[in-house]
């Protein structure tokens, strides 16, 4: 299947998850994250969840990494060139919703991509080669292409990988790992 068909199908599948399914799936995902080796990790990039899209709730993940003394980094969108800039998310960082309802940091310290050790990536679904179907604007592929080679890209997803995304292109970045409910 092609990305647009996959995107539509998995957007619907995500909408159809019951609250109990989402809670159980999230708990399974959290446990996998909590077991990662983070001994050499300093900066963790996370997305701030959009409840209107039934995304995985990242608040418990943020709390976990903070409890382990890791710095949390979140992004701000530039819609003119579909790029992301990155900022430390401190306990007192003010967040403001952008035009699409995504919470973004205001007046926070900026962080370079080459300082990030783990990047958690949102998606609808991935394939068995760890390519992903996201929201379709290329924000994350542009972002990941600028990260240091040692950085680990981890997708978070409610669904097991599909066999193949037919229209993967040279700009798509494969993830190192995809975490989904086992």
Order of alpha helices (4+ residues) and beta strands (2+ residues): alpha-alpha-beta-alpha-beta-beta-beta-beta-beta-beta-beta-beta-alpha-beta-beta
